[in-house]
């Protein structure tokens, strides 16, 4: 099934059954993805999942073993990188140390023999866009890491590619600067309106910037969706575990129909949800509840609020400033993470202590059933 498409317009990027093997090792397996024009599309996954190899096939640095790569409806599978309407920004900025900022940015245009006045105008526009107009005459060694990354971005954008490919471009920066550039990258993408295909292993980065996210695992895509759907409604246990902190409660599906699905948890109770996650009756599956969706009470507190609940024992309590993180072990050994906002001092004091029995509850809309990972 093709993933990621929206509407009937020709996608900016189409991966049509793309597979890449290196000897006996399959790095990417049968990818079928459409990326619409003007979208900030992120490939997210752990090291070795195939995301960078996929990006390199779109760029033309690697050739697929099977399948096709199409840009704006045109098959470019056999076309070399320099003949594709793409540019790539790497984690290693690869700037020319002997050239000034403006000459680094102008380099591609000069090689294409663009008119000098046009080069000056476009270089000036891009340096202004990335906030480096005042640094035009400086050399890369005189710039910070964040400024060098902006030069690399301007150098890619000045060529006006149809698709900009970004391979973990913020990975070498410190946390504060990385967060700042995340906001700037999204602003620039909206401003220029071209398709960004972004590769990262950082979940927060993907959730912050993306219009859609493809979560990859072992060379395959497990889910393509917008950030909210990936976080709130993960398709598999891998996605649930990789995106943020998830509580996975194993059990067996006892009923599954269009209206509701029931899962008998190994921890005891049977829970209901409106979505099946593709699981069928008799199949093993997991109920997913995010830590911030759980309500923690002493074990004897049976509030009559209609919520499903499980019992366990508090293992640890960690004060984190805005919230307290509690770890609760259920009867079947499952560990559950709970985030309790620190908005009420008295309520926080009433929380169960490590070693105390406790009850966890949640609303039906905050539970989701997922199957095992696809890969």
Secondary structure, DSSP 8 states (H G I E B T S, - for coil): --BS--SSS--SEEEEEEEEEETTEEEEEEEEEEE-TT-EEEEE--TTSSHHHHHHHHHTSS--SEEEEEETTEE-TTS-GGGSSEEEEESS----TTSBHHHHHHHHHHHTT--HHHHHHHHHHHHHHTT-GGGTTSBGGGS-HHHHHHHHHHHHHTTT-SEEEEESTTTTS-HHHHHHHHHHHHHHHHHH--EEEEEES-HHHHHHH-SEEEEEETTEEEEEE-HHHHHHS-SBHHHHHHSS-EEEEEEEEEEE-SS-EEEEETTS-EEEES--TT--TT-EEEEEEEGGG-EEEETT---SS--EEEEEEEEEEEE-SSEEEEEEEETTS-EEEEEEE-S-HHHHHTS--TTSEEEEEE-GGG-EEEB----
